[in-house]
């Protein structure tokens, strides 16, 4: 089978339009029709799907899935299936209405095809890379997309954003009790959005924990109605140098320390836990969620990819397939599903 062609002649080649936009970023694979194929055919097809540059999404309507399809389920970006289909490896996305889910996915990918494709490739890399290598790959792609047409469109559609007032209180609060260190994100008026200034204060706080061996427990939480609403949108688009943006993301990333201290770190989430808030939390050894918590990764819709380590941290917690669904669609995840998937460890 030529590498550009998938099973049954389905074209897996990535093509481009006259303006350079990916012409066919998403390929839908009818897995139900392939259950009776020989094992050798399925293995060859799975390798073609795994290597394809377009996003490869399976649709599996039968119940239960045939075990012979396992290589294809593993190779695909993810597979959509009804709610009662069993899933032991996290490869299936259970939806009550597959056609509606597929329509929503097509719409999301068509809106930001460059970012969607870049996200899909990053997630495949994350399975094989260590933390530092994965963060470097993510930072490179994120910085590249800052100069892309999809992010430029998002900035234009957003319009002018008023500069928020300079905060009068510290953006991160520390409290030490015995061997425990409490770190509170403290900008409730902005739903604890991570600005450049908050990032620096959070980095300094985590360095305290890393440099002091007597700190045996670290708890990160948020003040006000939300844990963290992601990066501060007022600062999006202010970087004019992609190379510097890349280097800053590597050198000034608090989540790298969360990863190094993971066994000692608990993140307590409530309210909005969006973008960088989800990504940072997922690095912790333990994540809890209040009933009000919800989770979302909206960056692809902005023409970007997660930029606070999410392609590494979220993928490790819930697998490449579920991470892909969340990132490509931007759909909200409730506490019950986050707990079932392993994005959080306990509900409070």
C-alpha positions in Angstrom: 0.0 0.0 0.0 1.5 3.4 -0.9 2.1 5.6 2.1 -0.2 8.3 0.8 -3.1 5.9 0.6 -5.1 4.4 3.4 -7.3 1.3 3.5 -9.8 0.8 0.7 -8.2 3.6 -1.3 -9.0 6.4 1.3 -6.6 9.1 0.5 -4.4 10.0 3.5 -2.3 12.5 1.7 -2.2 16.1 3.1 -3.1 18.5 0.3 -3.2 22.3 0.2 -5.3 24.9 -1.5 -4.1 27.8 -3.6 -3.5 30.0 -0.6 -1.6 27.3 1.3 -4.5 26.3 3.6 -4.7 22.6 4.3 -7.4 21.3 1.9 -8.3 18.1 3.7 -7.1 18.3 7.3 -9.6 15.6 8.6 -10.2 12.1 7.3 -13.1 10.0 8.6 -12.5 6.3 8.8 -15.5 3.9 8.7 -14.2 1.3 11.1 -17.4 -0.8 11.2 -16.8 -1.7 7.6 -13.3 -3.1 8.3 -14.0 -5.7 11.0 -14.0 -8.6 8.7 -10.6 -7.8 7.1 -7.6 -10.1 7.5 -5.2 -9.3 10.3 -2.4 -8.5 7.8 -4.6 -5.9 6.1 -5.6 -4.3 9.4 -1.9 -4.1 10.4 -1.0 -2.4 7.1 -3.9 0.0 7.3 -3.1 0.9 10.9 0.5 1.8 9.9 -0.8 4.0 7.1 -3.2 5.7 9.6 -0.5 6.2 12.2 1.8 7.9 9.7 -0.9 10.1 8.1 -0.5 13.9 8.4 -4.2 14.6 8.3 -6.2 14.0 11.5 -7.6 10.4 11.2 -10.9 10.0 13.1 -12.6 6.6 13.3 -16.4 6.1 13.5 -17.5 2.9 15.2 -21.3 2.5 15.5 -21.4 -1.2 16.3 -21.4 -2.6 19.9 -19.1 -3.9 21.1 -16.0 -3.1 19.0 -14.3 -6.1 17.4 -11.0 -6.9 19.0 -9.4 -7.2 15.6 -9.7 -3.5 15.2 -7.4 -2.7 18.1 -4.4 -1.7 15.9 -6.6 0.8 14.1 -8.1 2.2 17.2 -4.7 2.8 18.6 -3.4 4.4 15.4 -6.2 6.8 14.8 -6.3 10.4 16.3 -9.4 9.0 18.2 -12.6 7.1 17.5 -16.2 8.3 18.0 -18.6 5.6 19.3 -21.9 5.3 21.2 -21.9 5.7 25.0 -22.2 2.1 26.0 -19.2 0.8 24.0 -16.5 -0.5 26.4 -13.2 1.2 26.3 -10.2 0.0 28.3 -7.4 2.1 26.6 -9.0 5.5 26.4 -9.1 5.4 22.5 -12.8 5.9 22.2 -14.8 9.1 22.6 -18.3 8.2 23.7 -21.1 10.4 22.2 -24.9 10.1 22.3 -25.1 11.4 18.8 -22.2 10.4 16.5 -23.4 12.5 13.5 -23.7 15.6 15.6 -20.3 15.0 17.2 -18.7 14.5 13.8 -20.3 17.7 12.5 -19.0 19.7 15.4 -15.5 18.2 15.0 -15.5 19.0 11.2 -16.5 22.6 12.0 -13.8 23.1 14.6 -11.1 21.7 12.5 -12.2 23.7 9.4 -12.0 26.8 11.5 -8.4 26.4 12.4 -6.9 23.6 10.2 -3.3 24.6 10.6 -3.5 24.7 14.4 -5.5 21.5 14.5 -3.0 19.6 12.4 -0.1 20.9 14.5 -1.9 19.8 17.6 -2.4 16.3 16.3 1.2 15.9 15.5 2.3 17.3 18.9 0.1 14.8 20.7 1.7 11.9 18.8 5.1 13.2 19.8 4.2 13.6 23.4 3.7 9.8 23.8 7.4 9.3 23.1 9.1 12.4 24.6 10.2 13.3 28.1 9.0 16.4 29.8 11.7 18.8 28.6 11.7 17.5 25.1 7.9 17.6 24.9 7.8 21.2 26.3 10.4 22.3 23.8 8.3 20.8 20.9 5.2 22.5 22.2 6.9 25.8 22.7 8.3 25.7 19.1 4.9 25.0 17.5 3.1 27.5 19.7 5.6 30.3 18.9 5.3 29.5 15.2 1.5 29.7 15.3 1.7 33.2 16.9 2.8 34.4 13.5 0.1 32.4 11.6 -3.0 33.6 9.9 -5.4 31.8 12.2 -4.2 33.5 15.3 -4.1 36.9 13.4 -7.8 36.3 12.5 -8.6 35.6 16.2 -6.9 38.8 17.3 -8.7 40.8 14.6 -12.1 39.3 15.5 -11.5 39.9 19.2 -10.8 43.6 18.6 -9.2 46.0 21.1 -9.0 44.8 24.7 -8.7 47.4 27.5 -5.5 47.2 29.5 -6.4 45.8 32.9 -5.5 48.0 35.9 -2.2 47.3 37.7 -3.0 45.0 40.6 -2.6 46.5 44.1 -1.9 43.1 45.8 0.5 40.3 45.1 -0.7 38.0 42.4 0.5 34.9 44.2 0.2 34.4 47.9 2.4 32.0 50.0 1.6 30.5 53.4 4.0 28.1 55.2 2.7 25.7 57.8 5.2 23.2 59.0 6.3 21.2 56.0 3.4 22.5 53.9 3.5 25.4 51.5 0.2 26.9 50.2 0.4 28.8 46.9 -2.7 30.8 46.0 -3.3 32.4 42.6 -4.6 35.8 43.7 -6.1 37.8 41.0 -9.9 37.0 41.4 -11.0 40.0 39.3 -9.3 38.4 36.3 -10.4 34.8 37.4 -6.7 34.2 38.1 -5.7 34.5 34.5 -2.0 34.0 34.2 -0.3 37.2 33.1 3.4 37.7 32.6 3.6 39.1 36.1 1.6 36.3 37.7 3.8 33.7 35.9 6.9 35.3 37.4 5.5 35.3 40.9 4.3 31.7 40.5 7.7 30.7 39.3 9.4 32.3 42.3 6.9 30.6 44.7 7.6 27.2 43.2 11.3 27.8 43.3 11.0 28.2 47.1 9.5 24.7 47.3 12.1 23.2 45.0 15.1 24.7 46.8 13.9 24.0 50.3 13.9 20.3 51.1 11.9 20.9 54.3 8.9 21.6 52.1 7.2 18.3 51.9 3.8 19.3 50.6 2.7 22.0 48.1 -0.9 23.0 47.5 -1.8 25.2 44.6 -5.3 26.8 44.6 -7.1 29.9 43.4 -8.7 32.8 45.1 -12.2 34.0 44.1 -14.7 32.2 41.8 -12.3 30.3 39.6 -9.0 28.3 39.9 -7.5 29.7 36.7 -9.1 31.0 33.4 -5.9 30.4 31.4 -3.5 32.9 30.0 -4.4 36.5 30.3 -6.1 37.4 27.0 -5.2 41.0 27.4 -1.6 40.1 26.8 -2.2 37.8 23.8 -0.6 39.1 20.7 1.8 41.4 22.4 4.8 39.3 21.6 6.4 40.4 18.3 9.3 38.0 18.2 8.5 34.2 17.9 12.0 33.2 18.8 12.0 35.2 22.0 8.5 33.8 22.8 9.9 30.3 22.3 12.8 30.9 24.6 10.7 32.5 27.3 8.3 29.6 27.3 11.2 27.3 28.0 13.1 29.4 30.6 10.2 30.9 32.6 7.7 28.0 32.8 6.4 27.3 36.3 4.8 24.1 35.2 8.3 22.5 34.7 8.8 22.8 38.5 5.3 21.4 39.2 6.4 18.4 37.1 9.6 18.0 39.0 7.9 18.2 42.3 4.8 16.3 41.2 4.8 13.8 44.1 4.6 16.6 46.6 2.1 18.8 44.7 -1.7 18.9 45.0 -3.8 21.2 42.8 -7.3 22.1 44.1 -9.5 23.3 41.3 -12.9 25.0 41.3 -14.9 27.0 38.9 -13.2 27.7 35.6 -10.1 25.6 34.9 -9.2 26.6 31.4 -6.2 26.5 29.1 -3.0 27.0 31.2 -5.0 26.3 34.3 -5.8 22.7 33.1 -2.3 22.2 31.7 -0.5 23.2 34.9 -2.8 21.3 37.1 -2.3 18.1 35.1 1.4 18.1 35.9 0.6 17.7 39.7 0.7 14.4 41.4 -2.8 14.9 42.8 -5.6 17.1 41.4 -8.9 17.6 43.1 -12.1 19.3 41.8 -14.9 21.1 43.6 -18.4 20.5 42.2 -18.3 23.9 40.4 -15.1 23.0 38.4 -15.1 22.6 34.7 -12.2 22.1 32.3 -11.6 23.3 28.7 -8.7 23.7 26.3 -9.8 26.4 23.7 -6.4 27.2 22.1 -6.9 25.5 18.8 -10.0 27.6 18.2 -7.7 30.6 18.6 -5.3 29.4 16.0 -2.8 28.1 18.6 -2.0 24.9 20.5 -1.9 24.6 24.3 1.2 26.5 25.4 1.6 25.7 29.1 2.6 22.1 28.7 -0.8 20.6 28.0 0.3 18.5 25.1 2.6 16.8 27.6 0.7 16.9 30.9 -2.9 16.3 29.8 -1.8 13.5 27.4 -0.1 11.7 30.2 -3.1 11.8 32.4 -5.9 10.9 29.9 -4.1 9.6 26.8 -3.5 11.1 23.4 -7.0 10.3 22.1 -9.1 12.0 24.8 -6.6 14.9 24.9 -7.0 15.3 21.2 -10.8 15.4 21.5 -10.6 18.1 24.2 -8.1 20.2 22.3 -9.5 20.0 18.8 -13.1 20.7 19.8 -12.6 23.0 22.9 -15.5 21.2 24.6 -16.0 21.6 28.3 -15.4 18.6 30.5 -17.4 18.3 33.7 -16.1 16.9 37.0 -17.7 13.5 36.7 -16.1 12.9 33.3 -12.8 14.4 34.3 -12.7 12.0 37.3 -13.6 9.0 35.1 -10.9 9.9 32.6 -8.2 10.6 35.2 -7.8 14.3 34.6 -8.6 14.7 38.3 -8.0 12.3 41.1 -10.8 13.2 43.5 -14.0 15.2 43.7 -14.3 17.5 46.8 
